Amino acid sequence: MSDLIKKSASELAALIAKKEVSSREVTQAHLDQISKTDSLIHAFLYVDTDGALAQAELADKNHDARKSPLHGVPLALKDVLAQKGIPTTCGSKILEGWRPPYDATVVTKLKDAAVVILGKTNMDEFAMGSSTENSAYGPTRNPWDTDRIPGGSGGGSAAALAAFQAPLSIGTDTGGSIRQPAAVTGTVGVKPTYGGVSRYGLVAFSSSLDQAGPCARTVLDTALLHQVIAGHDPKDATSINAPVPDVVAAAERADVKGMKIGVVKELTGAGYEKGVADRFAESLAILESQGAEIIEVSCPNFRFALGAYYLIAPSEASSNLARFDAMRYGLRIGDDGTKSAEEVMSLTRDAGFGDEVKRRIILGTYALSAGYYDAFYGSAQKVRTLITRDFAAAYSKVDVLVSPTTPTVAFKIGEKSNDPVAMYLSDVATIPVNLAGVASMSLPAGLSEGLPVGFQIIAPAMKDDRLYLVGGALERELNSKWNGPLTHQVPDLVVR
């Protein structure tokens, strides 16, 4: 195994900057690791070997121009973001073979920063799931235990980090799809403030909830990537036209002295595994020892978040996925000249959408139907307002809120496949964040029975830098205890 693949993105960037190693060498080392391990992990749906090496060579050619602090560093891209000329499937058969004619704004920013894109990572179909078992192309496996899930919907992006296939990745988070995979793979993932990162070119699941964000193995690497992809975009009507918080400076400062940290009463206790609760308590003790004040706060309407989310998100999905009609691009079934457009559309959707996507489309269509709109969708939006008010009340007392990221460690593949409600409960602690549009991070808090546990930090809108202040401070103490990032303990089965 190349020593390069275990280095952080910031370390690799420094080596490239000093010409001690080339971007091409770094990129090739990660491509080799993908080749060695991905038959087992299945983190990638498409590996752009030639394209990645060409990007790396261009980065080396433009070395002295230094496009960004991540110049020449490779990255794995979730397959829900359009990349010109590269297959973009969203984990669905209905988009099999589609090659977008344009780049998402996030992709444009990555290219402008001379970040090398290795390929597209596996995901739950149209980002609907918590385990990456709903991909039409097969499940991704957790590098810590390949019989277990890597989280979802962005399991491929998280697993690629934990398997040392990439030092950076991009995920998207609609109800926890960055943070939950980060938690169960021992990596770092951030859901930025809604509107803080452009959604242009992100294939929509739920437009008022979806948010692209940075993923890495360290807090600083995540901040460096956050800085690259964030910022106002006139192509996105929901993009916030305001300065990006200095997340890199916050990650480097990593100081919680004098901060007030609120423990959300409704996101701890019953339903959380003992190992998860223990690691959370240990992390709180570390933060308190560093000068933070720990305060319990109540957000009473959080208990309604899961129900509200599973009305709002499917309703928006019902509208967004109507565009996949077999008429313009993607899969087309039954077009033999004897069938009407409506019949072709029906056959294509039946064959192209998986069970979970169909379930959510049906639920959302029902919630939006005449006679039920006010009772279901309208009521869910009222609950969303109450949750936003709970956050506002909490932030009048504390600087950030914290909780375990997930109630459990990674579960076995297939364990919850036939129980959608049990699967949905994996996101019980992450969903309130998306409903309110605030910022959140998950970072490793240690192990329970040999599997990673995540610690969630939640900051007010456009105060994303607070995530990195707290996350960096906690990480520093834990890394000292672990002799480096938690992912260095991933079993040798994968990383040798």
Secondary structure, DSSP 8 states (H G I E B T S, - for coil): --GGGGS-HHHHHHHHHTTSS-HHHHHHHHHHHHHHHHHHH--EEEE-HHHHHHHHHHHHHTGGG--STTTT-EEEEETTB--TTS---TT-GGGTT---SS--HHHHHHHHTT-EEEEEE--SGGG--SSS-S-TT----BTTBTTB---SSSHHHHHHHHTTS-SEEEEE-SSSTTHHHHHHHT-EEEE--TTSB--TTB--S-TTT--EEEEESSHHHHHHHHHHHBS--TT-TT---S----HHHHHHH---TT-EEEEEGGGSSTTS-HHHHHHHHHHHHHHHHTT-EEEEE--GGGGGHHHHHHHHHHHHHHHHGGG--SSSSS-----SSSS-HHHHHHHHHHHHS-HHHHHHHHHHHHHHSTTTTIIIIIHHHHHHHHHHHHHHHHHTT-SEEEEES-SSS--BTTSSTT-HHHHHGGGTTTHHHHHHT-EEEEEEEEEETTEEEEEEEEE-TT-THHHHHHHHHHHHHHHHHHTS-GGGGS-HHHH-
